[in-house]
Structure formats: structure tokens, C-alpha cells
């Protein structure tokens, strides 16, 4: 009885912790299990309207399980991603439909090359009203399959954050294992405010004429400006930073912080859909390069030594790859809908 009481208290504590984290700014949360959580986390983190994606373990039978315990298949836990989202920007229905783009809903305890009960599929909710929404979507999706859909639809009875090395795994390791295809994100992006058709990459000659030789070298030939020399490393004004080549919004002053490195540093992009992560092995180092989505401009690199309270990521960006638009000029320059990401 004492052990059960301790377990129950642990579950309640975890529930309260994630409740308070999710409720900030009226955000909501839902839990998706879909095989290896590395790819599931990366997928949902890139969807506009999702504010956070955390890899962890859900609906198991013990307290604070380790990765090894979960991999044993005996803990009852499923590798699960906690998705925190802004319901004003994306609905639960859309998130659930997007989830079915990346799983085989008829497969039991197997997704991709991964097998075992820890890789089962499931949608775990915290509000009973959500069960009806999820179930209605499944009834509709079932029409596309001859086999029965076996995705668990259950309340989330507990959730524990996975070890730190699992968080943002594919951002840290762009060529790491991923059992799902991220290509379906392209269709999602085309229907968002980050619609790629809004911004175009000019031809090379136009780019050469529109920016300085130094900025051209940074964006087109992957060079790096010297620390403490860029015009934005110490900029503290409110506004957005856009791709100097295409004008596409990339970062917000709201997410900028002083890393002490001499380059502009951000905890995250204005939305994960606008940047591309690539493995960079140049100069005898292993790093993760960051490039802009539309312009394919070299921006800088991302590291995992940032502010822990803000997710731990540090996007280290060249000033020469950016153009800053002050808050008071955003409407004038056609970026009024992005003011919400600054204030």
C-alpha cells in the first residue's frame, strides 16, 4: 500500500508539473506514442502552432523509469511525446490527423524497425472531452484501412520526461535514426502563415547586387563573421530577424539572449518550419548547421548549451545572414501578422 501511495503521489506531481507548464499562455497538451520518440518529437516540433515537444515515457507501471527499463518492454511505458500547442493557432483535430501521417495505425507493438510494447501507438489525453474528438477522427480514418486500427486511446495516467540526451535528438544529430518521413510537413507548411510561396529566393546576380560581399560570402559560401563584429550580436531592440536574402521571418527578439559568444543567439526559431538542420563536419568538427528554408542561406549553427529553462538550445547566428525589422516598422514593411511572435 505504501509503495502504491508513493507511486500515486509521483504521478500526481508529474501531472501538476506538466499541467502548469502546458497552461502557460492558455496552451494545451496532448501525448502521442508512435514508435521511436526521436522522429515523433522532431515531426511535431516543426508544426506551426506547436510550442513544445518533449520526449518521454507514458502510461507505465513504475516511477521515473530509465531508458534501459523502458527498452526491456516490462515497465509498461510507451515512448511518447508530450506536445504542447496553442489552440488559437492549431486544433487538436489537426494534430491528431497529422499524427496519422507518420504511423502505421494497424501495427501492434511495431513501428519502422522498432518492435516491442514500448513502441506501441497511442494517443493519451488529459481532458475527457478530447476522447470524443479523437475517436471520431479514428472512425473516419478507419475507412482507409482494411485492417483494424489498433492505436490506444486512453487517459494519460503518468508521463516522465526522458533523459536529456533524447531531447531534440535529431536537431543535435541531423543524420540520426528516424523511422518516419518528414516530407509530409511540406503540405502542412503550405497551409500555414509560413507559406513558402510568400517568399522567393532571387537569382544569384540579384543577390550579389542586393547585399555586401561579406554577407554574400556568409549566406552563399558558408563563411562566418568574427565574434563581436556583427551589427546584431548586442541588439536589444524588439522586432524580428528575417533572412537577408528572401525576407522570410526566422527569429524573434523575444527568443534572443546574450550567450557571451559574440554572435546573435536565440533559444529557437520563430517557428521550426523556417529553418533546416544539416550535419556539418567541416574544419575537423561535428556540428549542426542551420540554413534558411526558402533561401537556403547559411545562418550559423545550433548547439545544446543554451538556456536550460528555455529548452537548452542555442542558435548561434551570423548577423550578416539577417535583417532586423524593429517592432514599430513591422506593419509598415508587411509583417504585421508576425507581431504576435514579438509581443
C-alpha positions as CSV (number, residue, x, y, z in Angstrom):
1,X,0.0,0.0,0.0
2,X,2.9,2.4,0.9
3,X,4.5,1.7,-2.4
4,X,1.3,2.3,-4.3
5,X,0.7,5.6,-2.4
6,X,4.2,6.8,-3.3
7,X,3.6,5.9,-6.9
8,X,0.3,7.7,-7.0
9,X,1.9,10.8,-5.4
10,X,4.7,10.7,-8.0
11,X,2.1,10.5,-10.8
12,X,0.2,13.5,-9.4
13,X,3.3,15.5,-9.0
14,X,4.3,14.9,-12.6
15,X,0.7,15.7,-13.7
16,X,0.8,19.0,-11.9
17,X,4.2,19.9,-13.3
18,X,3.2,19.4,-16.9
19,X,-0.2,21.0,-16.2
20,X,1.4,24.2,-15.1
21,X,3.9,24.1,-17.9
22,X,1.3,23.5,-20.6
23,X,-1.2,26.0,-19.3
24,X,1.1,29.0,-19.8
25,X,-0.5,31.4,-22.3
26,X,-3.5,29.1,-22.5
27,X,-1.5,26.3,-24.3
28,X,-2.9,22.8,-24.2
29,X,-1.2,19.4,-24.3
30,X,-1.7,16.0,-25.8
31,X,0.5,12.9,-25.8
32,X,1.5,10.9,-28.9
33,X,3.2,7.5,-28.9
34,X,4.3,6.4,-32.3
35,X,7.4,4.3,-32.2
36,X,10.8,5.8,-31.5
37,X,10.2,9.2,-30.0
38,X,13.2,10.9,-31.8
39,X,11.3,11.2,-35.0
40,X,7.9,11.9,-33.5
41,X,9.3,14.7,-31.4
42,X,11.1,16.3,-34.4
43,X,8.0,16.0,-36.5
44,X,5.6,17.7,-34.1
45,X,8.2,20.3,-33.1
46,X,8.2,21.6,-36.7
47,X,4.4,22.0,-36.9
48,X,3.2,25.7,-36.7
49,X,1.2,26.2,-33.6
50,X,3.2,23.6,-31.5
51,X,5.1,25.4,-28.8
52,X,7.0,22.5,-27.3
53,X,7.6,18.8,-27.9
54,X,9.2,16.7,-25.2
55,X,10.3,13.1,-25.4
56,X,9.3,10.8,-22.5
57,X,7.6,7.7,-21.2
58,X,3.9,7.4,-20.6
59,X,1.3,5.1,-19.1
60,X,3.7,2.7,-17.3
61,X,3.8,0.9,-14.0
62,X,6.8,2.4,-12.2
63,X,8.3,5.7,-11.1
64,X,10.9,7.6,-13.1
65,X,11.8,4.8,-15.5
66,X,15.2,4.9,-17.2
67,X,15.6,4.3,-20.9
68,X,17.0,0.9,-20.3
69,X,14.0,-0.1,-18.1
70,X,11.6,1.1,-20.8
71,X,13.6,-0.8,-23.5
72,X,13.2,-4.0,-21.5
73,X,9.5,-4.0,-22.5
74,X,8.5,-4.9,-19.0
75,X,7.8,-1.4,-17.5
76,X,4.5,-0.9,-19.3
77,X,5.7,2.5,-20.6
78,X,5.5,3.6,-24.3
79,X,7.9,6.0,-25.8
80,X,5.7,9.1,-26.0
81,X,6.0,12.8,-27.0
82,X,4.3,15.5,-25.0
83,X,3.0,18.0,-27.5
84,X,2.2,21.5,-26.1
85,X,0.2,23.6,-28.5
86,X,-1.6,26.9,-28.9
87,X,-5.3,26.1,-29.7
88,X,-5.6,29.5,-31.3
89,X,-3.2,28.5,-34.0
90,X,-3.8,24.8,-34.4
91,X,-6.6,22.5,-33.3
92,X,-6.4,19.1,-31.6
93,X,-8.2,17.6,-34.7
94,X,-5.4,18.8,-36.9
95,X,-2.7,17.4,-34.6
96,X,-4.4,14.0,-34.5
97,X,-4.8,13.9,-38.3
98,X,-1.1,14.9,-38.7
99,X,-0.2,12.1,-36.3
100,X,-1.7,9.5,-38.6
101,X,0.6,10.7,-41.4
102,X,3.6,9.2,-39.6
103,X,2.4,5.9,-38.2
104,X,1.1,2.6,-39.3
105,X,-2.1,2.5,-37.1
106,X,-2.7,-1.2,-37.8
107,X,0.6,-2.4,-36.5
108,X,0.8,-3.8,-33.0
109,X,3.9,-3.0,-31.0
110,X,5.9,-2.2,-34.1
111,X,6.8,1.0,-36.0
112,X,9.5,1.0,-38.6
113,X,12.3,-1.2,-37.5
114,X,11.4,-1.0,-33.8
115,X,9.5,-3.7,-32.1
116,X,8.2,-4.2,-28.5
117,X,5.4,-2.8,-26.3
118,X,7.4,0.3,-25.7
119,X,6.9,1.2,-29.4
120,X,3.2,0.8,-29.5
121,X,1.0,3.5,-30.8
122,X,-1.2,5.6,-28.6
123,X,-2.9,8.9,-28.1
124,X,-3.2,9.9,-24.4
125,X,-5.4,12.7,-23.3
126,X,-5.9,14.7,-20.1
127,X,-9.5,16.0,-20.8
128,X,-12.3,13.6,-21.3
129,X,-13.8,15.9,-23.9
130,X,-10.8,15.2,-26.1
131,X,-11.7,11.4,-26.3
132,X,-14.7,12.1,-28.4
133,X,-12.7,14.3,-30.9
134,X,-10.0,11.7,-31.2
135,X,-12.5,8.7,-31.6
136,X,-14.5,10.5,-34.3
137,X,-11.3,11.1,-36.3
138,X,-10.3,7.4,-36.0
139,X,-13.7,6.3,-37.2
140,X,-13.2,8.4,-40.3
141,X,-9.6,7.2,-40.8
142,X,-10.6,3.6,-40.3
143,X,-12.4,3.8,-43.7
144,X,-8.9,4.0,-45.4
145,X,-7.8,0.7,-43.9
146,X,-8.9,-2.9,-44.4
147,X,-7.2,-3.9,-41.1
148,X,-8.4,-2.7,-37.7
149,X,-6.8,0.4,-36.3
150,X,-5.1,-0.6,-33.0
151,X,-4.0,2.8,-31.7
152,X,-4.6,3.1,-27.9
153,X,-6.9,6.0,-26.9
154,X,-6.5,6.4,-23.2
155,X,-6.2,9.0,-20.4
156,X,-2.6,9.9,-19.7
157,X,-2.1,8.4,-16.2
158,X,1.6,9.4,-16.0
159,X,4.4,10.9,-18.0
160,X,8.1,11.2,-17.3
161,X,10.5,13.2,-19.3
162,X,13.2,11.1,-21.0
163,X,16.9,11.6,-20.3
164,X,18.4,14.9,-21.7
165,X,20.3,13.2,-24.5
166,X,17.0,12.1,-26.0
167,X,15.6,15.7,-26.2
168,X,15.9,17.4,-29.6
169,X,17.9,14.4,-30.7
170,X,17.5,14.9,-34.4
171,X,18.4,18.6,-34.1
172,X,21.6,17.6,-32.4
173,X,22.1,14.7,-34.8
174,X,20.5,15.6,-38.2
175,X,21.6,12.3,-39.7
176,X,20.4,10.2,-36.8
177,X,18.0,7.3,-37.0
178,X,14.4,8.3,-37.8
179,X,11.8,5.8,-38.7
180,X,9.3,8.3,-40.1
181,X,9.3,10.6,-43.2
182,X,9.2,14.3,-42.5
183,X,8.2,15.1,-46.1
184,X,4.5,15.3,-45.1
185,X,5.5,18.5,-43.3
186,X,5.7,20.3,-46.7
187,X,2.0,20.1,-47.1
188,X,1.4,21.4,-43.6
189,X,3.7,24.4,-44.2
190,X,1.9,25.3,-47.4
191,X,-1.3,25.8,-45.3
192,X,0.4,27.9,-42.6
193,X,1.2,31.6,-42.1
194,X,4.7,30.5,-43.0
195,X,3.6,29.7,-46.5
196,X,6.7,29.2,-48.7
197,X,5.0,30.9,-51.6
198,X,5.2,34.3,-49.8
199,X,8.9,34.5,-50.1
200,X,11.2,33.8,-53.1
201,X,14.9,33.3,-53.5
202,X,16.3,35.8,-56.1
203,X,18.8,34.7,-58.7
204,X,22.5,34.8,-57.8
205,X,23.2,38.0,-59.7
206,X,20.4,39.8,-57.9
207,X,21.6,38.5,-54.5
208,X,25.2,39.8,-55.3
209,X,23.8,43.3,-56.1
210,X,21.5,43.4,-53.0
211,X,23.9,42.5,-50.2
212,X,27.5,43.2,-49.3
213,X,30.4,41.0,-50.4
214,X,30.8,39.8,-46.8
215,X,27.1,39.0,-46.4
216,X,27.2,37.2,-49.7
217,X,30.1,35.1,-48.5
218,X,28.3,34.2,-45.3
219,X,24.9,33.3,-46.8
220,X,26.1,31.6,-50.1
221,X,29.6,30.3,-49.2
222,X,29.1,29.3,-45.5
223,X,31.7,31.7,-44.1
224,X,31.5,33.1,-40.5
225,X,31.8,36.6,-39.3
226,X,34.2,37.3,-36.5
227,X,32.7,37.4,-33.0
228,X,31.6,40.8,-31.6
229,X,31.7,42.3,-35.1
230,X,28.2,41.7,-36.4
231,X,25.7,44.5,-36.0
232,X,23.1,42.4,-34.1
233,X,25.1,40.4,-31.6
234,X,24.2,43.0,-28.9
235,X,21.0,44.3,-30.3
236,X,18.3,44.5,-27.6
237,X,15.5,46.1,-29.6
238,X,12.1,44.4,-30.1
239,X,11.4,43.1,-33.5
240,X,12.0,40.2,-35.9
241,X,15.1,38.9,-37.8
242,X,14.4,37.9,-41.4
243,X,16.6,36.1,-44.0
244,X,18.6,38.9,-45.6
245,X,18.2,37.1,-48.9
246,X,14.5,36.4,-49.0
247,X,12.9,38.4,-46.2
248,X,11.4,35.3,-44.6
249,X,10.9,35.7,-40.8
250,X,13.4,33.5,-38.9
251,X,13.9,34.7,-35.3
252,X,12.2,36.9,-32.8
253,X,13.7,39.3,-30.3
254,X,11.5,37.5,-27.8
255,X,13.8,34.4,-28.1
256,X,17.1,36.3,-28.2
257,X,19.6,36.1,-25.3
258,X,23.2,37.1,-24.6
259,X,25.3,33.9,-24.8
260,X,28.6,35.8,-24.4
261,X,29.9,34.3,-27.6
262,X,29.8,37.5,-29.7
263,X,27.1,36.2,-32.1
264,X,23.4,36.7,-32.0
265,X,21.9,33.8,-30.1
266,X,18.3,32.6,-30.0
267,X,16.6,29.8,-28.0
268,X,14.6,28.8,-31.0
269,X,13.5,30.0,-34.5
270,X,10.3,32.0,-34.8
271,X,8.9,28.6,-36.0
272,X,10.7,25.3,-36.6
273,X,9.4,25.1,-40.1
274,X,11.5,28.0,-41.3
275,X,15.0,26.5,-40.7
276,X,16.8,23.4,-41.9
277,X,19.3,21.5,-39.8
278,X,22.2,19.8,-41.6
279,X,25.2,17.9,-40.3
280,X,28.5,19.9,-40.7
281,X,31.8,18.1,-40.5
282,X,33.9,20.9,-41.8
283,X,37.1,22.2,-40.0
284,X,37.5,18.9,-38.3
285,X,34.4,19.4,-36.1
286,X,31.0,17.7,-35.9
287,X,28.3,20.4,-35.7
288,X,24.7,21.1,-36.8
289,X,24.4,23.8,-39.4
290,X,21.3,25.9,-39.6
291,X,20.1,27.1,-43.0
292,X,17.0,29.1,-44.0
293,X,14.1,27.2,-45.6
294,X,13.4,29.3,-48.7
295,X,16.7,31.0,-49.4
296,X,18.9,28.1,-48.3
297,X,21.1,30.7,-46.8
298,X,23.8,29.7,-44.3
299,X,22.8,31.1,-41.0
300,X,25.1,29.6,-38.4
301,X,24.9,26.6,-36.1
302,X,22.8,25.2,-33.3
303,X,24.2,23.8,-30.0
304,X,22.7,22.3,-26.9
305,X,24.5,24.5,-24.4
306,X,21.8,27.2,-24.3
307,X,19.4,28.3,-21.6
308,X,18.1,25.1,-19.9
309,X,14.9,26.8,-18.8
310,X,14.2,27.6,-22.5
311,X,14.9,24.2,-23.9
312,X,18.7,24.2,-23.8
313,X,19.2,25.0,-27.5
314,X,21.5,27.9,-28.7
315,X,21.0,29.0,-32.2
316,X,24.3,30.8,-32.9
317,X,23.6,33.0,-36.0
318,X,25.7,35.4,-38.2
319,X,24.4,38.9,-38.2
320,X,25.3,39.1,-41.8
321,X,22.7,36.5,-42.7
322,X,19.9,38.5,-41.1
323,X,18.0,41.8,-41.5
324,X,16.4,43.2,-38.4
325,X,12.9,44.8,-38.6
326,X,12.0,46.9,-35.5
327,X,8.6,46.3,-33.9
328,X,7.4,49.8,-34.8
329,X,8.2,49.2,-38.5
330,X,6.8,45.6,-38.9
331,X,3.4,46.7,-40.1
332,X,4.8,49.2,-42.5
333,X,7.1,46.5,-44.0
334,X,4.3,43.9,-44.4
335,X,5.0,41.8,-41.3
336,X,2.0,42.8,-39.1
337,X,0.8,39.2,-38.7
338,X,4.2,38.4,-37.1
339,X,3.9,41.0,-34.3
340,X,2.3,38.3,-32.1
341,X,5.6,36.5,-32.1
342,X,7.4,39.5,-30.7
343,X,5.0,40.7,-28.0
